[in-house]
Amino acid sequence: MHATVAPPFVPVGKIKCFGPFGPKYEVGHVLRQLDDGDWMVEVTMVETGETAEYRLTHLPDDPEAS
């Protein structure tokens, strides 16, 4: 039997960018937990509206967009 794990806090709505010069994205909601314990969150590209999945553990490495 697997223990139910509550999703971690995710800064939904925060605008960040991929690295110091990458495109801006808006953080969305948690999608699912991965086998390695990480979580996938939905992100939306600010300029195109395209959505993608992104590892939660990568969010702290990305700067807030200015």
N, C-alpha and C positions, 0 to 999 in steps of 0.2 A: 504494500500500500504506500503511495507517495504522499508526502506531507504537502499541504497546500501552502504555497508561499505567496504572500501579498506582494504586488508589484512595488518597486521602489519609487521614491519621489522623482518626478521628472518635471523640469521647468517648462511646462507646456506654454507655448506662445512666445518664448524667448527667441530673439533673433541672434543667430551666431553665424560664423563663417568657417568654411573648411580651411584651416590653417590661416596664416596671416594675410594671404592674398587671394584666397579662394572665394567661390560664390557664397552668397548669403543664403541661409536657410532658416525656416521657422520650425522649432521643436514641436512635435505633435505628441500623441498619446502612445503609451506602451502597447505593443502588439502581442508579444509572446516572449516566454523565457526560452533560452537555448539550452542545449544539453550541458554546456560548459558553465552554466549558471549566469551568464550574461543575459541581457534583455535586448530585444529589438524594439526600436521606437520608430514611428513614422516621422519623416521630415518632409517639408514642402519647400522647394526652391522658390525664393522670393521673386526672382525675375521671370520665371517661366511657369510657375504654378505646378510643375511636375512634382510628384511625390516619390519617395524612395524609403527604403528601410535602412536604419543606421544603428550600429551597436551603441548601447547606452554608455559603455565604458570609454567610448571615444569623445563623448560630449564635453567632459571637463578639459580636454586638451585643446578644444576649439575656442578661439576668443569670441567675446561678444562683438557683434557687428556695430560699427559706428555710423 
